[in-house]
Amino acid sequence: MSNEQRLRNEVERGGMRSILKKLEKLSACKEAMVWLRSQASPQVAWDKCERSDWMIWLLSKSTQDKKTLALMACEIARTALVHITEGESRPLKAIEAVEAWARGEATEVSPYAASAYAAASAYAASPSAAVYAAAAAVDADVDVDADVDVDVDVDACKNARKIHAEIVRKYFPVCPEAAQ
């Protein structure tokens, strides 16, 4: 191994130690921390991660670019529009309102934008118990507990996470630093 490669490896290990410490202070979930420890560097982890929920959580703690975060959330939300009842236009209007705000085309925050932004922020900050239950079912390849009113297609959820992770990387290709 060359001296240059040794130096690069040491820098990457130092970067991992630094981000792991920051994530521990932010109370990142145990599963994410275990997975991250198996990665060569923060950027390698970011590039390989298929857990869009982890990526969005980190972005919600670290990015100051709320407009890009909003555009990313809108693109992810658009992937769910296929599940909306035909003729129901409110979700699309909400997404479009947030997109207009993020692009600087809206001078006022409409009720649609406010509700969509609030929903996206709430998800990024603290997903509901049902979302956690669905995610846990996906991770464990088991059915969701009968007490939770969520019908989960495990493979569909895994595929959606992969698609959403690619969308996250489209807007944020570089691993963000954890919040200071």
C-alpha positions, -999 to +999 in steps of 0.1 A: +000+000+000+014+034-010+018+062+015-009+082-003-034+053+001-024+049+038-030+087+043-064+085+025-075+055+046-065+073+078-085+104+067-115+082+059-113+064+093-111+098+110-141+110+091-160+079+102-151+085+138-161+121+136-195+114+121-202+085+144-196+107+174-219+134+160-246+108+152-244+093+187-250+128+201-281+131+179-294+097+191-293+080+157-309+046+158-288+016+167-294-001+134-281+028+115-250+031+137-242-006+134-245-004+096-225+028+094-196+012+113-193-014+086-187+013+059-153+025+047-162+062+049-192+086+053-193+091+015-192+054+007-220+049+032-241+077+017-235+063-018-245+027-008-273+035+016-308+022+006-325+036+037-340+068+025-355+073+060-320+074+075-308+098+049-337+122+053-333+121+091-297+131+087-305+158+063-332+172+086-305+175+113-278+189+091-289+209+061-297+246+061-309+243+025-346+239+033-357+247-003-337+219-018-349+196+010-385+206+002-380+199-036-365+165-027-395+157-004-419+168-031-402+144-057-404+116-032-441+125-024-449+124-061-439+087-061-469+081-038-495+098-060-503+065-077-520+055-045-543+085-044-579+081-054-587+092-089-601+127-089-585+136-055-563+167-064-553+180-030-521+160-026-508+171-060-518+207-053-500+206-020-469+193-037-470+218-065-475+247-040-444+236-021-424+232-053-435+268-063-424+281-030-390+263-032-384+276-066-392+312-055-423+314-076-447+318-047-448+350-027-472+336-001-474+303+016-507+288+006-527+265+029-516+236+006-480+245+009-482+250+046-499+217+052-475+198+028-444+215+044-457+206+079-463+170+069-429+167+053-412+183+083-431+161+107-421+130+088-384+141+087-384+150+124-404+122+139-423+096+117-455+082+132-457+049+150-474+034+120-445+044+097-420+030+122-440-002+124-441-005+086-404+002+084-397-024+111-418-050+092-398-042+060-365-046+079-376-078+096-394-093+066-424-099+089-460-088+089-470-056+107-485-062+142-523-065+139-528-036+163-513-012+138-537-002+109-511-004+081-511-029+052-475-034+042-461-050+010-426-056+022-410-058-012-427-027-024-415-008+007-379-020+001-381-009-035-396+024-026-368+031-001-342+023-028-360+047-053-363+074-026-326+070-016-317+077-053-339+108-052-322+119-020-287+115-036-299+134-067-305+165-046-277+158-020-250+138-037-224+145-010-228+131+025-239+159+048-221+167+080-242+159+110-256+190+128-230+209+148 
